[in-house]
Amino acid sequence: MGKKKVVSKVEESIPWEEKIGETAGKGGAVPSKKIENGRIYINATYNNTIITVTDKNGNVLAWASSGSLGFSGPKKATPFAASKVAAAVLEKVKKTGLANVEIIVKGVGSGRDSAIRTIAAQGINIVSLKDATPIPHNGPRPPKVRRV
C-alpha cells in the first residue's frame, strides 16, 4: 500500500477557521436564514413518493421519501405514506419560516393528492400548483416488421 503520511497540527488557529469548523458537517437547514418563498417538488411514482423543498434559487432545504421514513414494499406508494412524507418535510423546514410555496408535481403515483392536501393543511400558502409529468408525444420509431 505504501507509507502513510502523518501531518502534525499547527498550534495556532485563526478565528475564522474555528467558525468554519463549527458549522461544517452539521447538515440540514440553517436556522438563522429566513426563507419566506420556496418550491416544493413532489415526485410520485408507482413505487415511491419523494418530496424536496428548495428556495427560489433551487438550493435544497430538506427532502424526504416514503422509503426514508421506514415504509417498505408496496406501502411506499400509498397516499398515507405520501401524507407522512409531506408532514416530515414540513417539520424539517419549519425553522426557516417558509410561508409561500410553489408546488411542482411530477409522476402518476397515488400519493400526489394526499401530499398536496397535507401541505395545505399545515398552513402554508400555496401560490401555484404545476403538473410537470412527462408525456410522450409519439415516441421513437417502431421497429421494422419481422420477416421469417
MARVEXSE-689789 format. One record per residue: x, y, z of N, C-alpha, C, O in turn. Coordinates in Angstrom, 1 decimal, decimal comma. Example, Ala and Ser with C-alpha at 12.3 -4.5 7.8 and 13.67 -1.06 7.14 Angstrom:
2
{atom {13,2; -5,7; 7,8}; {12,3; -4,5; 7,8}; {13,2; -3,3; 7,8}; {14,2; -3,3; 8,5}} {atom {12,8; -2,2; 7,1}; {13,7; -1,1; 7,1}; {12,9; 0,0; 7,9}; {13,4; 1,1; 8,0}} 
***
This chain:
148
{atom {0,8; -1,2; 0,0}; {0,0; 0,0; 0,0}; {0,8; 1,3; 0,0}; {0,5; 2,2; -0,7}} {atom {1,9; 1,3; 0,8}; {2,7; 2,5; 0,8}; {2,7; 3,1; 2,2}; {1,9; 2,7; 3,1}} {atom {3,6; 4,0; 2,4}; {3,7; 4,7; 3,7}; {2,6; 5,7; 3,9}; {2,2; 6,4; 2,9}} {atom {2,1; 5,8; 5,1}; {1,1; 6,8; 5,4}; {1,8; 8,1; 5,9}; {2,7; 8,0; 6,8}} {atom {1,4; 9,2; 5,4}; {2,0; 10,5; 5,8}; {1,3; 11,0; 7,0}; {0,0; 11,2; 7,0}} {atom {2,0; 11,3; 8,0}; {1,4; 11,9; 9,3}; {1,6; 13,4; 9,2}; {2,8; 13,9; 9,1}} {atom {0,6; 14,2; 9,4}; {0,7; 15,6; 9,4}; {0,5; 16,1; 10,8}; {-0,5; 15,8; 11,4}} {atom {1,4; 16,9; 11,3}; {1,2; 17,4; 12,6}; {0,4; 18,7; 12,6}; {0,5; 19,5; 11,6}} {atom {-0,5; 18,9; 13,6}; {-1,3; 20,0; 13,7}; {-0,6; 21,2; 14,1}; {0,4; 21,1; 14,9}} {atom {-1,0; 22,4; 13,6}; {-0,4; 23,6; 14,0}; {-1,1; 24,1; 15,2}; {-2,3; 24,1; 15,3}} {atom {-0,4; 24,6; 16,2}; {-1,0; 25,1; 17,4}; {-1,7; 26,4; 17,3}; {-2,7; 26,6; 18,0}} {atom {-1,3; 27,2; 16,3}; {-2,0; 28,5; 16,1}; {-3,3; 28,2; 15,4}; {-3,3; 27,4; 14,4}} {atom {-4,3; 28,9; 15,7}; {-5,6; 28,8; 14,9}; {-6,1; 30,2; 14,6}; {-6,0; 31,2; 15,4}} {atom {-6,7; 30,3; 13,5}; {-7,2; 31,6; 13,0}; {-8,7; 31,6; 13,4}; {-9,4; 30,6; 13,2}} {atom {-9,3; 32,7; 13,9}; {-10,7; 32,7; 14,3}; {-11,7; 32,3; 13,3}; {-12,7; 31,6; 13,6}} {atom {-11,5; 32,6; 12,0}; {-12,5; 32,3; 11,0}; {-12,4; 30,8; 10,7}; {-13,4; 30,2; 10,3}} {atom {-11,3; 30,1; 11,0}; {-11,3; 28,6; 10,8}; {-12,1; 27,9; 11,9}; {-12,8; 26,9; 11,6}} {atom {-12,1; 28,5; 13,1}; {-13,0; 27,9; 14,1}; {-14,4; 28,0; 13,8}; {-15,2; 27,0; 14,1}} {atom {-14,9; 29,1; 13,2}; {-16,3; 29,2; 12,9}; {-16,6; 28,3; 11,7}; {-17,7; 27,7; 11,7}} {atom {-15,7; 28,1; 10,8}; {-16,0; 27,1; 9,7}; {-16,1; 25,7; 10,3}; {-17,0; 24,9; 9,9}} {atom {-15,2; 25,4; 11,2}; {-15,2; 24,0; 11,8}; {-16,5; 23,8; 12,6}; {-17,0; 22,6; 12,6}} {atom {-17,1; 24,8; 13,2}; {-18,3; 24,6; 14,0}; {-19,5; 24,3; 13,1}; {-20,3; 23,5; 13,5}} {atom {-19,6; 24,9; 12,0}; {-20,8; 24,7; 11,1}; {-20,6; 23,6; 10,1}; {-21,6; 23,1; 9,6}} {atom {-19,4; 23,2; 9,9}; {-19,1; 22,1; 8,9}; {-19,7; 20,8; 9,4}; {-19,5; 20,4; 10,5}} {atom {-20,4; 20,1; 8,5}; {-20,8; 18,7; 8,7}; {-22,1; 18,6; 9,5}; {-22,4; 17,5; 9,9}} {atom {-22,7; 19,7; 9,9}; {-24,0; 19,5; 10,6}; {-25,2; 19,2; 9,8}; {-26,0; 18,4; 10,2}} {atom {-25,2; 19,6; 8,5}; {-26,3; 19,3; 7,6}; {-27,6; 20,0; 8,0}; {-27,7; 20,6; 9,0}} {atom {-28,6; 19,8; 7,1}; {-29,9; 20,4; 7,4}; {-30,0; 21,9; 7,1}; {-29,0; 22,5; 6,6}} {atom {-31,1; 22,5; 7,3}; {-31,3; 23,9; 7,0}; {-30,6; 24,7; 8,0}; {-30,5; 24,4; 9,2}} {atom {-30,2; 25,9; 7,6}; {-29,6; 26,9; 8,5}; {-30,7; 27,6; 9,2}; {-31,5; 28,3; 8,6}} {atom {-30,8; 27,5; 10,6}; {-31,9; 28,1; 11,2}; {-31,9; 29,6; 11,2}; {-33,0; 30,3; 11,3}} {atom {-30,7; 30,3; 11,1}; {-30,7; 31,7; 11,1}; {-31,2; 32,4; 9,8}; {-31,6; 33,5; 9,8}} {atom {-31,2; 31,6; 8,8}; {-31,6; 32,2; 7,5}; {-33,1; 32,0; 7,3}; {-33,6; 30,9; 7,3}} {atom {-33,8; 33,1; 7,1}; {-35,2; 33,1; 7,0}; {-35,6; 33,1; 5,5}; {-35,1; 34,0; 4,8}} {atom {-36,3; 32,1; 5,1}; {-36,7; 32,0; 3,7}; {-38,3; 32,0; 3,7}; {-38,9; 31,0; 4,2}} {atom {-38,9; 33,0; 3,1}; {-40,3; 33,0; 3,0}; {-40,9; 32,3; 1,8}; {-42,0; 31,7; 1,9}} {atom {-40,2; 32,4; 0,7}; {-40,7; 31,9; -0,6}; {-39,9; 30,7; -1,0}; {-38,7; 30,7; -0,9}} {atom {-40,5; 29,6; -1,5}; {-39,8; 28,4; -1,9}; {-40,6; 27,6; -2,8}; {-41,7; 28,0; -3,3}} {atom {-40,0; 26,4; -3,2}; {-40,7; 25,5; -4,1}; {-40,7; 24,1; -3,4}; {-39,8; 23,7; -2,7}} {atom {-41,8; 23,4; -3,7}; {-41,9; 22,0; -3,2}; {-42,0; 21,1; -4,4}; {-43,0; 21,3; -5,2}} {atom {-41,1; 20,2; -4,6}; {-41,2; 19,3; -5,7}; {-41,7; 17,9; -5,2}; {-41,1; 17,4; -4,2}} {atom {-42,8; 17,4; -5,8}; {-43,3; 16,1; -5,4}; {-43,2; 15,2; -6,5}; {-43,7; 15,4; -7,6}} {atom {-42,4; 14,1; -6,3}; {-42,2; 13,1; -7,3}; {-42,9; 11,9; -6,9}; {-42,5; 11,1; -6,0}} {atom {-44,1; 11,6; -7,5}; {-44,9; 10,5; -7,0}; {-44,9; 9,4; -8,1}; {-45,6; 9,6; -9,2}} {atom {-44,2; 8,3; -7,9}; {-44,1; 7,2; -8,9}; {-45,0; 6,1; -8,4}; {-45,6; 6,2; -7,3}} {atom {-45,0; 5,0; -9,1}; {-45,8; 3,8; -8,7}; {-45,1; 3,1; -7,5}; {-45,8; 2,4; -6,8}} {atom {-43,8; 3,4; -7,3}; {-43,1; 2,7; -6,2}; {-42,7; 3,5; -5,0}; {-42,5; 3,0; -3,9}} {atom {-42,7; 4,9; -5,1}; {-42,2; 5,7; -4,0}; {-42,8; 7,1; -4,2}; {-43,3; 7,5; -5,3}} {atom {-42,7; 7,9; -3,1}; {-43,0; 9,3; -3,2}; {-41,9; 10,1; -2,6}; {-41,5; 9,8; -1,4}} {atom {-41,3; 11,0; -3,3}; {-40,1; 11,8; -2,9}; {-40,5; 13,3; -2,9}; {-41,0; 13,7; -3,9}} {atom {-40,3; 14,0; -1,8}; {-40,7; 15,4; -1,7}; {-39,4; 16,2; -1,3}; {-38,7; 15,8; -0,4}} {atom {-39,1; 17,2; -2,1}; {-38,0; 18,0; -1,9}; {-38,4; 19,5; -1,8}; {-39,2; 20,0; -2,6}} {atom {-37,9; 20,2; -0,8}; {-38,2; 21,6; -0,6}; {-37,0; 22,4; -0,9}; {-35,9; 22,1; -0,4}} {atom {-37,1; 23,4; -1,8}; {-36,0; 24,2; -2,2}; {-36,4; 25,7; -2,0}; {-37,5; 26,1; -1,8}} {atom {-35,3; 26,6; -2,1}; {-35,6; 28,0; -2,1}; {-35,8; 28,4; -3,5}; {-35,9; 27,6; -4,4}} {atom {-36,0; 29,7; -3,8}; {-36,2; 30,2; -5,2}; {-35,1; 29,9; -6,1}; {-35,3; 29,7; -7,3}} {atom {-33,9; 29,8; -5,6}; {-32,7; 29,6; -6,5}; {-32,5; 28,1; -6,8}; {-31,7; 27,7; -7,6}} {atom {-33,2; 27,2; -6,1}; {-33,1; 25,8; -6,3}; {-32,2; 25,1; -5,3}; {-31,9; 23,9; -5,4}} {atom {-31,8; 25,8; -4,2}; {-30,9; 25,2; -3,2}; {-31,8; 24,4; -2,3}; {-32,8; 24,9; -1,8}} {atom {-31,5; 23,1; -2,1}; {-32,3; 22,2; -1,3}; {-32,3; 22,5; 0,2}; {-31,2; 22,6; 0,7}} {atom {-33,4; 22,7; 0,8}; {-33,5; 22,9; 2,2}; {-33,8; 21,6; 3,0}; {-33,2; 21,4; 4,0}} {atom {-34,6; 20,8; 2,4}; {-34,9; 19,5; 3,1}; {-35,6; 18,6; 2,0}; {-36,1; 19,0; 1,1}} {atom {-35,5; 17,3; 2,3}; {-36,1; 16,3; 1,5}; {-36,5; 15,1; 2,3}; {-35,9; 14,9; 3,4}} {atom {-37,4; 14,3; 1,8}; {-37,8; 13,0; 2,5}; {-38,5; 12,2; 1,4}; {-39,0; 12,6; 0,5}} {atom {-38,4; 10,9; 1,7}; {-39,1; 9,9; 0,8}; {-39,8; 8,9; 1,7}; {-39,5; 8,8; 2,9}} {atom {-40,8; 8,2; 1,2}; {-41,5; 7,3; 2,0}; {-40,6; 6,1; 2,4}; {-40,8; 5,5; 3,4}} {atom {-39,6; 5,8; 1,6}; {-38,6; 4,8; 1,9}; {-37,8; 5,2; 3,1}; {-37,4; 4,4; 3,9}} {atom {-37,4; 6,5; 3,1}; {-36,6; 7,0; 4,2}; {-37,3; 7,1; 5,6}; {-36,7; 7,1; 6,6}} {atom {-38,6; 7,1; 5,5}; {-39,4; 7,1; 6,7}; {-39,7; 5,7; 7,3}; {-40,3; 5,6; 8,3}} {atom {-39,3; 4,7; 6,6}; {-39,5; 3,3; 7,1}; {-40,5; 2,5; 6,4}; {-40,7; 1,3; 6,7}} {atom {-41,2; 3,1; 5,4}; {-42,2; 2,3; 4,6}; {-41,4; 1,4; 3,7}; {-40,4; 1,8; 3,1}} {atom {-41,9; 0,2; 3,5}; {-41,2; -0,7; 2,6}; {-42,2; -1,4; 1,7}; {-43,4; -1,6; 2,0}} {atom {-41,7; -1,8; 0,5}; {-42,5; -2,6; -0,4}; {-43,6; -1,7; -1,0}; {-43,5; -0,5; -1,3}} {atom {-44,8; -2,3; -1,2}; {-45,9; -1,6; -1,8}; {-46,5; -0,5; -1,0}; {-47,3; 0,3; -1,4}} {atom {-46,2; -0,5; 0,3}; {-46,7; 0,5; 1,2}; {-46,1; 1,9; 0,9}; {-46,7; 2,9; 1,3}} {atom {-44,9; 1,9; 0,2}; {-44,3; 3,2; -0,1}; {-45,1; 4,1; -1,0}; {-45,0; 5,3; -1,0}} {atom {-45,9; 3,5; -1,9}; {-46,6; 4,2; -2,9}; {-48,1; 4,6; -2,5}; {-48,8; 5,0; -3,3}} {atom {-48,4; 4,4; -1,2}; {-49,8; 4,7; -0,8}; {-49,9; 6,2; -0,4}; {-49,0; 6,9; -0,2}} {atom {-51,2; 6,6; -0,5}; {-51,5; 8,0; -0,1}; {-51,1; 8,3; 1,4}; {-50,7; 9,4; 1,7}} {atom {-51,3; 7,3; 2,2}; {-50,9; 7,5; 3,6}; {-49,4; 7,8; 3,8}; {-49,1; 8,7; 4,6}} {atom {-48,6; 7,1; 3,1}; {-47,2; 7,3; 3,2}; {-46,8; 8,7; 2,6}; {-45,9; 9,3; 3,1}} {atom {-47,5; 9,1; 1,5}; {-47,2; 10,4; 0,9}; {-47,5; 11,5; 1,9}; {-46,8; 12,5; 2,0}} {atom {-48,6; 11,4; 2,7}; {-49,0; 12,4; 3,6}; {-48,0; 12,5; 4,8}; {-47,7; 13,5; 5,3}} {atom {-47,5; 11,3; 5,2}; {-46,5; 11,3; 6,2}; {-45,2; 11,9; 5,8}; {-44,5; 12,6; 6,5}} {atom {-44,8; 11,7; 4,5}; {-43,6; 12,3; 3,9}; {-43,7; 13,8; 3,9}; {-42,8; 14,5; 4,3}} {atom {-44,9; 14,3; 3,5}; {-45,1; 15,8; 3,4}; {-45,0; 16,4; 4,8}; {-44,5; 17,4; 5,0}} {atom {-45,6; 15,7; 5,8}; {-45,5; 16,2; 7,2}; {-44,1; 16,2; 7,7}; {-43,7; 17,2; 8,4}} {atom {-43,3; 15,2; 7,4}; {-41,9; 15,1; 7,8}; {-41,1; 16,2; 7,2}; {-40,2; 16,8; 7,9}} {atom {-41,3; 16,5; 5,9}; {-40,5; 17,5; 5,2}; {-40,8; 18,9; 5,8}; {-39,9; 19,7; 6,0}} {atom {-42,1; 19,2; 6,0}; {-42,5; 20,5; 6,5}; {-42,0; 20,7; 8,0}; {-41,8; 21,8; 8,4}} {atom {-41,9; 19,6; 8,7}; {-41,3; 19,7; 10,1}; {-39,9; 20,1; 10,0}; {-39,4; 20,8; 10,9}} {atom {-39,1; 19,6; 9,0}; {-37,7; 19,9; 8,8}; {-37,5; 21,4; 8,5}; {-36,6; 22,0; 9,0}} {atom {-38,4; 22,0; 7,7}; {-38,2; 23,4; 7,2}; {-39,0; 24,4; 8,0}; {-39,1; 25,5; 7,7}} {atom {-39,6; 23,9; 9,1}; {-40,4; 24,8; 10,0}; {-39,5; 26,0; 10,5}; {-40,0; 27,1; 10,7}} {atom {-38,3; 25,7; 10,8}; {-37,4; 26,7; 11,4}; {-37,0; 27,8; 10,4}; {-36,7; 29,0; 10,8}} {atom {-37,1; 27,6; 9,1}; {-36,7; 28,6; 8,1}; {-37,8; 29,6; 7,9}; {-37,5; 30,6; 7,3}} {atom {-39,0; 29,4; 8,4}; {-40,1; 30,4; 8,2}; {-40,7; 30,4; 6,8}; {-41,2; 31,4; 6,4}} {atom {-40,8; 29,2; 6,2}; {-41,3; 29,1; 4,9}; {-42,8; 29,4; 4,9}; {-43,6; 28,8; 5,7}} {atom {-43,3; 30,3; 4,1}; {-44,7; 30,8; 4,1}; {-45,4; 30,6; 2,8}; {-46,5; 30,0; 2,7}} {atom {-44,8; 31,0; 1,7}; {-45,4; 30,9; 0,4}; {-44,6; 29,9; -0,5}; {-43,4; 30,0; -0,6}} {atom {-45,3; 28,9; -1,1}; {-44,6; 27,9; -1,9}; {-45,3; 27,7; -3,2}; {-46,5; 27,9; -3,4}} {atom {-44,5; 27,3; -4,2}; {-44,9; 26,8; -5,5}; {-44,8; 25,3; -5,4}; {-43,7; 24,9; -5,1}} {atom {-45,8; 24,6; -5,9}; {-45,7; 23,1; -5,8}; {-45,6; 22,6; -7,3}; {-46,4; 23,0; -8,1}} {atom {-44,6; 21,8; -7,5}; {-44,4; 21,2; -8,8}; {-44,6; 19,7; -8,6}; {-43,8; 19,1; -7,9}} {atom {-45,6; 19,1; -9,3}; {-45,9; 17,7; -9,1}; {-45,4; 16,9; -10,3}; {-45,7; 17,4; -11,5}} {atom {-44,7; 15,8; -10,1}; {-44,3; 15,0; -11,3}; {-44,6; 13,6; -11,0}; {-44,3; 13,1; -9,9}} {atom {-45,2; 12,9; -11,9}; {-45,5; 11,4; -11,8}; {-46,9; 11,1; -11,7}; {-47,8; 12,0; -11,6}} {atom {-47,2; 9,8; -11,7}; {-48,6; 9,4; -11,8}; {-49,0; 8,6; -10,6}; {-50,0; 7,9; -10,6}} {atom {-48,2; 8,6; -9,5}; {-48,5; 7,8; -8,3}; {-49,7; 8,2; -7,6}; {-50,3; 9,3; -7,8}} {atom {-50,1; 7,4; -6,6}; {-51,3; 7,7; -5,9}; {-51,1; 8,6; -4,7}; {-52,1; 9,1; -4,1}} {atom {-49,9; 9,1; -4,5}; {-49,6; 10,0; -3,4}; {-49,6; 11,4; -3,7}; {-49,4; 12,3; -2,9}} {atom {-50,0; 11,8; -5,0}; {-50,0; 13,2; -5,4}; {-50,9; 14,0; -4,6}; {-50,5; 15,0; -4,0}} {atom {-52,2; 13,6; -4,6}; {-53,2; 14,5; -4,0}; {-53,1; 14,6; -2,5}; {-53,2; 15,6; -1,9}} {atom {-52,8; 13,4; -1,8}; {-52,7; 13,5; -0,4}; {-51,5; 14,3; 0,1}; {-51,6; 14,9; 1,2}} {atom {-50,4; 14,3; -0,7}; {-49,3; 15,1; -0,3}; {-49,6; 16,6; -0,4}; {-49,2; 17,4; 0,5}} {atom {-50,3; 17,0; -1,5}; {-50,7; 18,4; -1,6}; {-51,7; 18,8; -0,5}; {-51,6; 19,9; 0,0}} {atom {-52,6; 17,9; -0,2}; {-53,6; 18,2; 0,9}; {-52,9; 18,4; 2,2}; {-53,3; 19,2; 3,0}} {atom {-51,9; 17,6; 2,5}; {-51,2; 17,7; 3,8}; {-50,4; 19,0; 3,8}; {-50,4; 19,6; 4,9}} {atom {-49,8; 19,4; 2,7}; {-49,1; 20,7; 2,7}; {-50,1; 21,9; 2,9}; {-49,7; 22,8; 3,7}} {atom {-51,2; 21,8; 2,3}; {-52,2; 22,9; 2,5}; {-52,8; 22,9; 3,9}; {-53,0; 24,0; 4,5}} {atom {-52,9; 21,7; 4,5}; {-53,4; 21,6; 5,9}; {-52,4; 22,1; 6,9}; {-52,8; 22,5; 8,1}} {atom {-51,1; 22,2; 6,6}; {-50,1; 22,7; 7,5}; {-50,1; 24,2; 7,7}; {-49,4; 24,7; 8,5}} {atom {-50,9; 24,9; 6,9}; {-51,0; 26,3; 7,0}; {-50,0; 27,1; 6,1}; {-49,7; 28,2; 6,3}} {atom {-49,5; 26,4; 5,1}; {-48,6; 27,0; 4,1}; {-49,4; 27,5; 2,9}; {-50,2; 26,8; 2,4}} {atom {-49,1; 28,8; 2,5}; {-49,8; 29,4; 1,4}; {-49,3; 28,8; 0,1}; {-48,1; 29,0; -0,2}} {atom {-50,2; 28,2; -0,7}; {-49,8; 27,7; -2,0}; {-50,0; 28,7; -3,0}; {-51,2; 29,1; -3,3}} {atom {-48,9; 29,2; -3,6}; {-49,0; 30,3; -4,6}; {-49,4; 29,7; -6,0}; {-50,3; 30,2; -6,7}} {atom {-48,8; 28,6; -6,4}; {-49,1; 28,0; -7,7}; {-48,9; 26,5; -7,6}; {-48,1; 26,0; -6,7}} {atom {-49,6; 25,8; -8,4}; {-49,6; 24,3; -8,5}; {-49,4; 23,9; -9,9}; {-50,2; 24,2; -10,8}} {atom {-48,3; 23,3; -10,2}; {-47,9; 22,9; -11,6}; {-47,7; 21,4; -11,7}; {-47,1; 20,8; -10,9}} {atom {-48,3; 20,8; -12,8}; {-48,1; 19,4; -13,1}; {-47,0; 19,3; -14,2}; {-47,2; 19,7; -15,3}} {atom {-45,9; 18,7; -13,8}; {-44,8; 18,6; -14,8}; {-44,5; 17,1; -15,1}; {-43,4; 16,7; -15,4}} {atom {-45,6; 16,3; -15,2}; {-45,5; 14,9; -15,6}; {-45,1; 14,8; -17,0}; {-45,7; 15,4; -17,9}} {atom {-44,0; 14,1; -17,3}; {-43,6; 14,0; -18,7}; {-44,6; 13,1; -19,5}; {-45,0; 12,0; -19,1}} {atom {-45,0; 13,6; -20,7}; {-46,0; 12,9; -21,5}; {-45,3; 12,6; -22,8}; {-44,9; 13,5; -23,5}} {atom {-45,3; 11,3; -23,3}; {-44,8; 11,0; -24,6}; {-45,7; 11,5; -25,7}; {-46,9; 11,4; -25,6}} {atom {-45,1; 12,1; -26,7}; {-45,9; 12,7; -27,8}; {-45,7; 11,9; -29,1}; {-46,1; 12,5; -30,1}} {atom {-45,3; 10,8; -29,2}; {-45,2; 9,9; -30,3}; {-44,2; 8,9; -30,1}; {-44,3; 7,7; -30,5}} {atom {-43,1; 9,2; -29,5}; {-42,1; 8,3; -29,1}; {-41,1; 8,0; -30,2}; {-41,2; 8,6; -31,3}} {atom {-40,3; 7,0; -30,0}; {-39,3; 6,6; -31,1}; {-40,0; 5,8; -32,2}; {-41,1; 5,4; -32,1}} {atom {-39,3; 5,7; -33,3}; {-39,8; 5,0; -34,5}; {-40,0; 3,5; -34,1}; {-39,0; 2,9; -33,5}} {atom {-41,1; 2,9; -34,5}; {-41,2; 1,4; -34,2}; {-40,3; 0,6; -35,0}; {-39,8; 1,0; -36,0}} {atom {-39,9; -0,6; -34,5}; {-39,0; -1,5; -35,2}; {-39,6; -2,0; -36,5}; {-40,8; -2,0; -36,7}} {atom {-38,7; -2,4; -37,4}; {-39,2; -2,9; -38,7}; {-40,0; -4,2; -38,4}; {-39,9; -4,9; -37,4}} {atom {-40,8; -4,5; -39,4}; {-41,7; -5,8; -39,3}; {-40,7; -7,0; -39,5}; {-39,9; -7,0; -40,3}} {atom {-40,9; -7,9; -38,6}; {-40,1; -9,1; -38,6}; {-40,5; -10,0; -39,7}; {-41,6; -10,4; -39,9}} {atom {-39,5; -10,4; -40,5}; {-39,7; -11,4; -41,6}; {-39,0; -12,7; -41,3}; {-37,8; -12,7; -41,0}} {atom {-39,8; -13,8; -41,4}; {-39,2; -15,1; -41,0}; {-39,2; -15,9; -42,3}; {-38,7; -17,1; -42,2}} 
***
